[in-house]
Amino acid sequence: MNTPNSPKGRVLVLYAHPCPESFNAAVHKTVVDTLTKNGWDVDDCDLNVEGFQPVLTESERRGYHDVPENIDPVRPYVDRLQAADALIMVFPVWNFGYPAILKGFLDRVFLPDVSFKLANGGIRPGLTNIKKLYACTTYGGTRFRATLNSDPPRKCVMRAVWYACGMPKKKYLALYDMNNNTEAKLTAHLDRVRREMEAF
């Protein structure tokens, strides 16, 4: 959705870390500031600050397939997702998975007729408005440890979310081994994120 004030379009940034002093917060700030400077209309969705409720309730589950009423509990978030030309997810990996608040966003907002459409017994992408999909994330352990555990967050972004968005341009920017990284490595990663956002 291009507008005169944002010739590059609108990007939804989904951010999922509760602590403002975290390295993830620095990554988030780098993403938002660089995109804004480079002409994107940034919809900065800080799930914790916005108080997003991640639990799929009983009534929501029972009405999960009732299109279009299924989106009523999360309509503002569905509207923001469908208005975006690009999606960037900024999050830490905890216990080889998403933070609960981000997993809950996918459970509650990536609904039938939103992120996917059921047609002729098959599933088709629903978020074809999304042309670029990036993830910026950090891991406490090494890439080797993540691989031993099949690295579920990477697979979910690069396969499931990617497909839901109509197979857009994608990139996964991960910094591993946060438990042992030096200041130099952290700075270098922020520089990498900045360069990627400048080229986004």
Summary of the structure (lengths in Angstrom):
residues: 200
radius of gyration: 16.8
end to end distance: 15.9
largest distance: 53.1
contacts: 605
relative contact order: 0.17
helix: 40%
strand: 24%
